[in-house]
Amino acid sequence: MSGLDYETVARFAQQAGTLYFGAIFFAGLTYALWPSRRETFRRMSQLPLEDDHDEHV
């Protein structure tokens, strides 16, 4: 039998997927919490609370 049986490939895929998810999550968290982006996110967080002056039908 070769060294690439189902269990080996499944274990590798699980571990690689976990590492990939962790890297993407950390990159997104870093982007969101970067100090220079604080004002941008603060303004965006207030957008749903602002009144619309346009008439929507």
PDB file of N, CA, C, O and CB in Angstrom:
ATOM      1  N   MET A   1       0.833  -1.177   0.000  1.00  0.00           N
ATOM      2  CA  MET A   1       0.000   0.000   0.000  1.00  0.00           C
ATOM      3  C   MET A   1       0.884   1.251   0.000  1.00  0.00           C
ATOM      4  O   MET A   1       1.982   1.237   0.556  1.00  0.00           O
ATOM      5  CB  MET A   1      -0.951  -0.007   1.214  1.00  0.00           C
ATOM      6  N   SER A   2       0.411   2.312  -0.615  1.00  0.00           N
ATOM      7  CA  SER A   2       1.204   3.548  -0.629  1.00  0.00           C
ATOM      8  C   SER A   2       0.998   4.310   0.675  1.00  0.00           C
ATOM      9  O   SER A   2       0.121   3.966   1.468  1.00  0.00           O
ATOM     10  CB  SER A   2       0.820   4.440  -1.843  1.00  0.00           C
ATOM     11  N   GLY A   3       1.790   5.324   0.891  1.00  0.00           N
ATOM     12  CA  GLY A   3       1.706   6.112   2.113  1.00  0.00           C
ATOM     13  C   GLY A   3       0.558   7.102   2.125  1.00  0.00           C
ATOM     14  O   GLY A   3       0.312   7.753   3.141  1.00  0.00           O
ATOM     15  N   LEU A   4      -0.153   7.225   1.005  1.00  0.00           N
ATOM     16  CA  LEU A   4      -1.251   8.189   0.922  1.00  0.00           C
ATOM     17  C   LEU A   4      -2.595   7.475   1.003  1.00  0.00           C
ATOM     18  O   LEU A   4      -3.337   7.436   0.022  1.00  0.00           O
ATOM     19  CB  LEU A   4      -1.159   9.006  -0.380  1.00  0.00           C
ATOM     20  N   ASP A   5      -2.904   6.922   2.145  1.00  0.00           N
ATOM     21  CA  ASP A   5      -4.216   6.328   2.305  1.00  0.00           C
ATOM     22  C   ASP A   5      -5.207   7.401   2.765  1.00  0.00           C
ATOM     23  O   ASP A   5      -4.822   8.545   3.009  1.00  0.00           O
ATOM     24  CB  ASP A   5      -4.165   5.152   3.310  1.00  0.00           C
ATOM     25  N   TYR A   6      -6.450   7.035   2.878  1.00  0.00           N
ATOM     26  CA  TYR A   6      -7.507   8.004   3.185  1.00  0.00           C
ATOM     27  C   TYR A   6      -7.265   8.730   4.505  1.00  0.00           C
ATOM     28  O   TYR A   6      -7.427   9.947   4.584  1.00  0.00           O
ATOM     29  CB  TYR A   6      -8.853   7.307   3.230  1.00  0.00           C
ATOM     30  N   GLU A   7      -6.881   7.994   5.530  1.00  0.00           N
ATOM     31  CA  GLU A   7      -6.695   8.603   6.852  1.00  0.00           C
ATOM     32  C   GLU A   7      -5.586   9.659   6.836  1.00  0.00           C
ATOM     33  O   GLU A   7      -5.709  10.703   7.476  1.00  0.00           O
ATOM     34  CB  GLU A   7      -6.370   7.522   7.891  1.00  0.00           C
ATOM     35  N   THR A   8      -4.516   9.387   6.112  1.00  0.00           N
ATOM     36  CA  THR A   8      -3.402  10.326   6.022  1.00  0.00           C
ATOM     37  C   THR A   8      -3.823  11.607   5.314  1.00  0.00           C
ATOM     38  O   THR A   8      -3.527  12.710   5.775  1.00  0.00           O
ATOM     39  CB  THR A   8      -2.221   9.684   5.292  1.00  0.00           C
ATOM     40  N   VAL A   9      -4.511  11.452   4.195  1.00  0.00           N
ATOM     41  CA  VAL A   9      -4.956  12.619   3.438  1.00  0.00           C
ATOM     42  C   VAL A   9      -5.991  13.403   4.229  1.00  0.00           C
ATOM     43  O   VAL A   9      -5.950  14.633   4.233  1.00  0.00           O
ATOM     44  CB  VAL A   9      -5.532  12.197   2.079  1.00  0.00           C
ATOM     45  N   ALA A  10      -6.917  12.725   4.899  1.00  0.00           N
ATOM     46  CA  ALA A  10      -7.943  13.401   5.689  1.00  0.00           C
ATOM     47  C   ALA A  10      -7.318  14.167   6.852  1.00  0.00           C
ATOM     48  O   ALA A  10      -7.711  15.299   7.132  1.00  0.00           O
ATOM     49  CB  ALA A  10      -8.968  12.388   6.213  1.00  0.00           C
ATOM     50  N   ARG A  11      -6.361  13.563   7.521  1.00  0.00           N
ATOM     51  CA  ARG A  11      -5.694  14.236   8.642  1.00  0.00           C
ATOM     52  C   ARG A  11      -4.949  15.481   8.155  1.00  0.00           C
ATOM     53  O   ARG A  11      -5.009  16.537   8.784  1.00  0.00           O
ATOM     54  CB  ARG A  11      -4.713  13.270   9.350  1.00  0.00           C
ATOM     55  N   PHE A  12      -4.246  15.342   7.025  1.00  0.00           N
ATOM     56  CA  PHE A  12      -3.527  16.490   6.467  1.00  0.00           C
ATOM     57  C   PHE A  12      -4.506  17.602   6.081  1.00  0.00           C
ATOM     58  O   PHE A  12      -4.247  18.772   6.361  1.00  0.00           O
ATOM     59  CB  PHE A  12      -2.693  16.061   5.238  1.00  0.00           C
ATOM     60  N   ALA A  13      -5.623  17.252   5.445  1.00  0.00           N
ATOM     61  CA  ALA A  13      -6.600  18.254   5.029  1.00  0.00           C
ATOM     62  C   ALA A  13      -7.207  18.966   6.232  1.00  0.00           C
ATOM     63  O   ALA A  13      -7.436  20.175   6.178  1.00  0.00           O
ATOM     64  CB  ALA A  13      -7.702  17.606   4.194  1.00  0.00           C
ATOM     65  N   GLN A  14      -7.471  18.245   7.310  1.00  0.00           N
ATOM     66  CA  GLN A  14      -8.020  18.858   8.515  1.00  0.00           C
ATOM     67  C   GLN A  14      -7.024  19.828   9.141  1.00  0.00           C
ATOM     68  O   GLN A  14      -7.386  20.941   9.522  1.00  0.00           O
ATOM     69  CB  GLN A  14      -8.412  17.781   9.528  1.00  0.00           C
ATOM     70  N   GLN A  15      -5.795  19.411   9.242  1.00  0.00           N
ATOM     71  CA  GLN A  15      -4.781  20.265   9.846  1.00  0.00           C
ATOM     72  C   GLN A  15      -4.482  21.482   8.978  1.00  0.00           C
ATOM     73  O   GLN A  15      -4.354  22.595   9.490  1.00  0.00           O
ATOM     74  CB  GLN A  15      -3.507  19.475  10.088  1.00  0.00           C
ATOM     75  N   ALA A  16      -4.370  21.277   7.671  1.00  0.00           N
ATOM     76  CA  ALA A  16      -4.099  22.393   6.770  1.00  0.00           C
ATOM     77  C   ALA A  16      -5.274  23.354   6.750  1.00  0.00           C
ATOM     78  O   ALA A  16      -5.076  24.569   6.711  1.00  0.00           O
ATOM     79  CB  ALA A  16      -3.802  21.886   5.352  1.00  0.00           C
ATOM     80  N   GLY A  17      -6.486  22.836   6.776  1.00  0.00           N
ATOM     81  CA  GLY A  17      -7.668  23.691   6.803  1.00  0.00           C
ATOM     82  C   GLY A  17      -7.744  24.524   8.068  1.00  0.00           C
ATOM     83  O   GLY A  17      -8.119  25.695   8.023  1.00  0.00           O
ATOM     84  N   THR A  18      -7.390  23.926   9.192  1.00  0.00           N
ATOM     85  CA  THR A  18      -7.382  24.661  10.455  1.00  0.00           C
ATOM     86  C   THR A  18      -6.342  25.780  10.428  1.00  0.00           C
ATOM     87  O   THR A  18      -6.613  26.896  10.870  1.00  0.00           O
ATOM     88  CB  THR A  18      -7.105  23.709  11.626  1.00  0.00           C
ATOM     89  N   LEU A  19      -5.164  25.480   9.914  1.00  0.00           N
ATOM     90  CA  LEU A  19      -4.122  26.508   9.819  1.00  0.00           C
ATOM     91  C   LEU A  19      -4.523  27.615   8.855  1.00  0.00           C
ATOM     92  O   LEU A  19      -4.275  28.791   9.122  1.00  0.00           O
ATOM     93  CB  LEU A  19      -2.797  25.885   9.373  1.00  0.00           C
ATOM     94  N   TYR A  20      -5.142  27.245   7.734  1.00  0.00           N
ATOM     95  CA  TYR A  20      -5.598  28.228   6.752  1.00  0.00           C
ATOM     96  C   TYR A  20      -6.667  29.135   7.366  1.00  0.00           C
ATOM     97  O   TYR A  20      -6.597  30.356   7.228  1.00  0.00           O
ATOM     98  CB  TYR A  20      -6.149  27.521   5.489  1.00  0.00           C
ATOM     99  N   PHE A  21      -7.648  28.547   8.040  1.00  0.00           N
ATOM    100  CA  PHE A  21      -8.692  29.333   8.697  1.00  0.00           C
ATOM    101  C   PHE A  21      -8.088  30.266   9.739  1.00  0.00           C
ATOM    102  O   PHE A  21      -8.469  31.433   9.821  1.00  0.00           O
ATOM    103  CB  PHE A  21      -9.731  28.409   9.349  1.00  0.00           C
ATOM    104  N   GLY A  22      -7.158  29.765  10.529  1.00  0.00           N
ATOM    105  CA  GLY A  22      -6.515  30.596  11.552  1.00  0.00           C
ATOM    106  C   GLY A  22      -5.766  31.771  10.941  1.00  0.00           C
ATOM    107  O   GLY A  22      -5.811  32.880  11.473  1.00  0.00           O
ATOM    108  N   ALA A  23      -5.078  31.538   9.830  1.00  0.00           N
ATOM    109  CA  ALA A  23      -4.335  32.614   9.177  1.00  0.00           C
ATOM    110  C   ALA A  23      -5.274  33.673   8.610  1.00  0.00           C
ATOM    111  O   ALA A  23      -5.026  34.869   8.761  1.00  0.00           O
ATOM    112  CB  ALA A  23      -3.451  32.050   8.065  1.00  0.00           C
ATOM    113  N   ILE A  24      -6.354  33.237   7.956  1.00  0.00           N
ATOM    114  CA  ILE A  24      -7.317  34.185   7.400  1.00  0.00           C
ATOM    115  C   ILE A  24      -8.007  34.959   8.516  1.00  0.00           C
ATOM    116  O   ILE A  24      -8.200  36.169   8.396  1.00  0.00           O
ATOM    117  CB  ILE A  24      -8.358  33.456   6.534  1.00  0.00           C
ATOM    118  N   PHE A  25      -8.383  34.281   9.601  1.00  0.00           N
ATOM    119  CA  PHE A  25      -9.022  34.948  10.733  1.00  0.00           C
ATOM    120  C   PHE A  25      -8.087  35.986  11.344  1.00  0.00           C
ATOM    121  O   PHE A  25      -8.508  37.107  11.628  1.00  0.00           O
ATOM    122  CB  PHE A  25      -9.444  33.921  11.797  1.00  0.00           C
ATOM    123  N   PHE A  26      -6.829  35.625  11.547  1.00  0.00           N
ATOM    124  CA  PHE A  26      -5.862  36.549  12.139  1.00  0.00           C
ATOM    125  C   PHE A  26      -5.630  37.751  11.225  1.00  0.00           C
ATOM    126  O   PHE A  26      -5.495  38.875  11.708  1.00  0.00           O
ATOM    127  CB  PHE A  26      -4.531  35.828  12.417  1.00  0.00           C
ATOM    128  N   ALA A  27      -5.581  37.527   9.905  1.00  0.00           N
ATOM    129  CA  ALA A  27      -5.403  38.634   8.964  1.00  0.00           C
ATOM    130  C   ALA A  27      -6.594  39.580   9.011  1.00  0.00           C
ATOM    131  O   ALA A  27      -6.419  40.798   8.992  1.00  0.00           O
ATOM    132  CB  ALA A  27      -5.206  38.104   7.537  1.00  0.00           C
ATOM    133  N   GLY A  28      -7.797  39.035   9.072  1.00  0.00           N
ATOM    134  CA  GLY A  28      -8.991  39.879   9.162  1.00  0.00           C
ATOM    135  C   GLY A  28      -9.048  40.640  10.467  1.00  0.00           C
ATOM    136  O   GLY A  28      -9.417  41.814  10.483  1.00  0.00           O
ATOM    137  N   LEU A  29      -8.697  40.005  11.543  1.00  0.00           N
ATOM    138  CA  LEU A  29      -8.688  40.662  12.852  1.00  0.00           C
ATOM    139  C   LEU A  29      -7.649  41.777  12.891  1.00  0.00           C
ATOM    140  O   LEU A  29      -7.909  42.857  13.422  1.00  0.00           O
ATOM    141  CB  LEU A  29      -8.409  39.641  13.968  1.00  0.00           C
ATOM    142  N   THR A  30      -6.484  41.516  12.331  1.00  0.00           N
ATOM    143  CA  THR A  30      -5.442  42.536  12.271  1.00  0.00           C
ATOM    144  C   THR A  30      -5.895  43.727  11.436  1.00  0.00           C
ATOM    145  O   THR A  30      -5.683  44.877  11.820  1.00  0.00           O
ATOM    146  CB  THR A  30      -4.150  41.950  11.696  1.00  0.00           C
ATOM    147  N   TYR A  31      -6.520  43.449  10.294  1.00  0.00           N
ATOM    148  CA  TYR A  31      -7.037  44.529   9.435  1.00  0.00           C
ATOM    149  C   TYR A  31      -8.071  45.370  10.188  1.00  0.00           C
ATOM    150  O   TYR A  31      -8.032  46.599  10.128  1.00  0.00           O
ATOM    151  CB  TYR A  31      -7.667  43.943   8.142  1.00  0.00           C
ATOM    152  N   ALA A  32      -8.981  44.724  10.886  1.00  0.00           N
ATOM    153  CA  ALA A  32     -10.061  45.442  11.560  1.00  0.00           C
ATOM    154  C   ALA A  32      -9.571  46.240  12.768  1.00  0.00           C
ATOM    155  O   ALA A  32     -10.128  47.292  13.082  1.00  0.00           O
ATOM    156  CB  ALA A  32     -11.131  44.466  11.996  1.00  0.00           C
ATOM    157  N   LEU A  33      -8.552  45.755  13.434  1.00  0.00           N
ATOM    158  CA  LEU A  33      -8.101  46.414  14.664  1.00  0.00           C
ATOM    159  C   LEU A  33      -6.865  47.289  14.468  1.00  0.00           C
ATOM    160  O   LEU A  33      -6.325  47.812  15.443  1.00  0.00           O
ATOM    161  CB  LEU A  33      -7.809  45.377  15.713  1.00  0.00           C
ATOM    162  N   TRP A  34      -6.411  47.458  13.240  1.00  0.00           N
ATOM    163  CA  TRP A  34      -5.244  48.295  12.982  1.00  0.00           C
ATOM    164  C   TRP A  34      -5.559  49.729  13.396  1.00  0.00           C
ATOM    165  O   TRP A  34      -6.609  50.246  13.016  1.00  0.00           O
ATOM    166  CB  TRP A  34      -4.829  48.229  11.483  1.00  0.00           C
ATOM    167  N   PRO A  35      -4.689  50.392  14.162  1.00  0.00           N
ATOM    168  CA  PRO A  35      -4.996  51.721  14.695  1.00  0.00           C
ATOM    169  C   PRO A  35      -5.354  52.771  13.638  1.00  0.00           C
ATOM    170  O   PRO A  35      -6.189  53.634  13.907  1.00  0.00           O
ATOM    171  CB  PRO A  35      -3.832  52.210  15.481  1.00  0.00           C
ATOM    172  N   SER A  36      -4.768  52.727  12.479  1.00  0.00           N
ATOM    173  CA  SER A  36      -5.061  53.753  11.474  1.00  0.00           C
ATOM    174  C   SER A  36      -6.455  53.588  10.876  1.00  0.00           C
ATOM    175  O   SER A  36      -6.950  54.512  10.230  1.00  0.00           O
ATOM    176  CB  SER A  36      -4.018  53.710  10.365  1.00  0.00           C
ATOM    177  N   ARG A  37      -7.091  52.459  11.068  1.00  0.00           N
ATOM    178  CA  ARG A  37      -8.437  52.222  10.532  1.00  0.00           C
ATOM    179  C   ARG A  37      -9.534  52.517  11.549  1.00  0.00           C
ATOM    180  O   ARG A  37     -10.715  52.382  11.230  1.00  0.00           O
ATOM    181  CB  ARG A  37      -8.560  50.786  10.061  1.00  0.00           C
ATOM    182  N   ARG A  38      -9.178  52.909  12.742  1.00  0.00           N
ATOM    183  CA  ARG A  38     -10.147  53.129  13.819  1.00  0.00           C
ATOM    184  C   ARG A  38     -11.213  54.150  13.434  1.00  0.00           C
ATOM    185  O   ARG A  38     -12.404  53.902  13.626  1.00  0.00           O
ATOM    186  CB  ARG A  38      -9.430  53.588  15.079  1.00  0.00           C
ATOM    187  N   GLU A  39     -10.805  55.272  12.903  1.00  0.00           N
ATOM    188  CA  GLU A  39     -11.763  56.324  12.545  1.00  0.00           C
ATOM    189  C   GLU A  39     -12.697  55.865  11.426  1.00  0.00           C
ATOM    190  O   GLU A  39     -13.890  56.169  11.454  1.00  0.00           O
ATOM    191  CB  GLU A  39     -11.020  57.600  12.118  1.00  0.00           C
ATOM    192  N   THR A  40     -12.178  55.152  10.464  1.00  0.00           N
ATOM    193  CA  THR A  40     -13.010  54.650   9.364  1.00  0.00           C
ATOM    194  C   THR A  40     -14.092  53.714   9.887  1.00  0.00           C
ATOM    195  O   THR A  40     -15.257  53.842   9.512  1.00  0.00           O
ATOM    196  CB  THR A  40     -12.145  53.925   8.319  1.00  0.00           C
ATOM    197  N   PHE A  41     -13.717  52.780  10.747  1.00  0.00           N
ATOM    198  CA  PHE A  41     -14.700  51.842  11.288  1.00  0.00           C
ATOM    199  C   PHE A  41     -15.671  52.542  12.231  1.00  0.00           C
ATOM    200  O   PHE A  41     -16.836  52.151  12.306  1.00  0.00           O
ATOM    201  CB  PHE A  41     -13.997  50.698  12.016  1.00  0.00           C
ATOM    202  N   ARG A  42     -15.225  53.555  12.945  1.00  0.00           N
ATOM    203  CA  ARG A  42     -16.137  54.292  13.816  1.00  0.00           C
ATOM    204  C   ARG A  42     -17.209  54.998  12.986  1.00  0.00           C
ATOM    205  O   ARG A  42     -18.389  54.969  13.335  1.00  0.00           O
ATOM    206  CB  ARG A  42     -15.360  55.313  14.675  1.00  0.00           C
ATOM    207  N   ARG A  43     -16.791  55.637  11.879  1.00  0.00           N
ATOM    208  CA  ARG A  43     -17.766  56.298  10.997  1.00  0.00           C
ATOM    209  C   ARG A  43     -18.722  55.286  10.386  1.00  0.00           C
ATOM    210  O   ARG A  43     -19.928  55.528  10.334  1.00  0.00           O
ATOM    211  CB  ARG A  43     -17.047  57.075   9.883  1.00  0.00           C
ATOM    212  N   MET A  44     -18.203  54.167   9.926  1.00  0.00           N
ATOM    213  CA  MET A  44     -19.065  53.143   9.324  1.00  0.00           C
ATOM    214  C   MET A  44     -20.053  52.571  10.327  1.00  0.00           C
ATOM    215  O   MET A  44     -21.170  52.209   9.959  1.00  0.00           O
ATOM    216  CB  MET A  44     -18.221  52.021   8.742  1.00  0.00           C
ATOM    217  N   SER A  45     -19.652  52.485  11.593  1.00  0.00           N
ATOM    218  CA  SER A  45     -20.554  51.935  12.600  1.00  0.00           C
ATOM    219  C   SER A  45     -21.735  52.863  12.870  1.00  0.00           C
ATOM    220  O   SER A  45     -22.771  52.415  13.361  1.00  0.00           O
ATOM    221  CB  SER A  45     -19.798  51.673  13.891  1.00  0.00           C
ATOM    222  N   GLN A  46     -21.591  54.139  12.557  1.00  0.00           N
ATOM    223  CA  GLN A  46     -22.674  55.093  12.782  1.00  0.00           C
ATOM    224  C   GLN A  46     -23.617  55.224  11.587  1.00  0.00           C
ATOM    225  O   GLN A  46     -24.682  55.827  11.722  1.00  0.00           O
ATOM    226  CB  GLN A  46     -22.097  56.442  13.114  1.00  0.00           C
ATOM    227  N   LEU A  47     -23.263  54.685  10.436  1.00  0.00           N
ATOM    228  CA  LEU A  47     -24.092  54.809   9.242  1.00  0.00           C
ATOM    229  C   LEU A  47     -25.522  54.290   9.424  1.00  0.00           C
ATOM    230  O   LEU A  47     -26.447  54.964   8.973  1.00  0.00           O
ATOM    231  CB  LEU A  47     -23.441  54.078   8.112  1.00  0.00           C
ATOM    232  N   PRO A  48     -25.756  53.152  10.046  1.00  0.00           N
ATOM    233  CA  PRO A  48     -27.145  52.691  10.194  1.00  0.00           C
ATOM    234  C   PRO A  48     -27.998  53.609  11.079  1.00  0.00           C
ATOM    235  O   PRO A  48     -29.227  53.575  11.008  1.00  0.00           O
ATOM    236  CB  PRO A  48     -27.156  51.291  10.770  1.00  0.00           C
ATOM    237  N   LEU A  49     -27.357  54.409  11.894  1.00  0.00           N
ATOM    238  CA  LEU A  49     -28.095  55.274  12.812  1.00  0.00           C
ATOM    239  C   LEU A  49     -28.412  56.644  12.234  1.00  0.00           C
ATOM    240  O   LEU A  49     -29.203  57.394  12.808  1.00  0.00           O
ATOM    241  CB  LEU A  49     -27.317  55.443  14.076  1.00  0.00           C
ATOM    242  N   GLU A  50     -27.805  56.974  11.106  1.00  0.00           N
ATOM    243  CA  GLU A  50     -28.042  58.275  10.494  1.00  0.00           C
ATOM    244  C   GLU A  50     -29.391  58.302   9.786  1.00  0.00           C
ATOM    245  O   GLU A  50     -29.852  57.289   9.259  1.00  0.00           O
ATOM    246  CB  GLU A  50     -26.920  58.615   9.510  1.00  0.00           C
ATOM    247  N   ASP A  51     -30.015  59.478   9.782  1.00  0.00           N
ATOM    248  CA  ASP A  51     -31.281  59.647   9.080  1.00  0.00           C
ATOM    249  C   ASP A  51     -31.023  59.778   7.594  1.00  0.00           C
ATOM    250  O   ASP A  51     -30.068  60.425   7.162  1.00  0.00           O
ATOM    251  CB  ASP A  51     -32.048  60.874   9.607  1.00  0.00           C
ATOM    252  N   ASP A  52     -31.895  59.149   6.821  1.00  0.00           N
ATOM    253  CA  ASP A  52     -31.850  59.313   5.375  1.00  0.00           C
ATOM    254  C   ASP A  52     -32.661  60.539   5.002  1.00  0.00           C
ATOM    255  O   ASP A  52     -33.798  60.694   5.447  1.00  0.00           O
ATOM    256  CB  ASP A  52     -32.384  58.051   4.646  1.00  0.00           C
ATOM    257  N   HIS A  53     -32.091  61.398   4.200  1.00  0.00           N
ATOM    258  CA  HIS A  53     -32.811  62.574   3.758  1.00  0.00           C
ATOM    259  C   HIS A  53     -33.513  62.331   2.423  1.00  0.00           C
ATOM    260  O   HIS A  53     -34.307  63.152   1.965  1.00  0.00           O
ATOM    261  CB  HIS A  53     -31.861  63.754   3.645  1.00  0.00           C
ATOM    262  N   ASP A  54     -33.209  61.201   1.816  1.00  0.00           N
ATOM    263  CA  ASP A  54     -33.864  60.859   0.538  1.00  0.00           C
ATOM    264  C   ASP A  54     -35.188  60.169   0.838  1.00  0.00           C
ATOM    265  O   ASP A  54     -35.326  59.436   1.818  1.00  0.00           O
ATOM    266  CB  ASP A  54     -32.947  59.937  -0.349  1.00  0.00           C
ATOM    267  N   GLU A  55     -36.156  60.428  -0.036  1.00  0.00           N
ATOM    268  CA  GLU A  55     -37.446  59.757   0.080  1.00  0.00           C
ATOM    269  C   GLU A  55     -37.354  58.386  -0.575  1.00  0.00           C
ATOM    270  O   GLU A  55     -37.006  58.275  -1.751  1.00  0.00           O
ATOM    271  CB  GLU A  55     -38.578  60.603  -0.566  1.00  0.00           C
ATOM    272  N   HIS A  56     -37.662  57.362   0.173  1.00  0.00           N
ATOM    273  CA  HIS A  56     -37.687  56.009  -0.387  1.00  0.00           C
ATOM    274  C   HIS A  56     -39.133  55.581  -0.519  1.00  0.00           C
ATOM    275  O   HIS A  56     -39.929  55.716   0.410  1.00  0.00           O
ATOM    276  CB  HIS A  56     -36.884  55.002   0.499  1.00  0.00           C
ATOM    277  N   VAL A  57     -39.453  55.068  -1.677  1.00  0.00           N
ATOM    278  CA  VAL A  57     -40.838  54.623  -1.902  1.00  0.00           C
ATOM    279  C   VAL A  57     -40.905  53.131  -1.808  1.00  0.00           C
ATOM    280  O   VAL A  57     -41.979  52.550  -1.965  1.00  0.00           O
ATOM    281  CB  VAL A  57     -41.368  55.093  -3.267  1.00  0.00           C
TER     282      VAL A  57
END
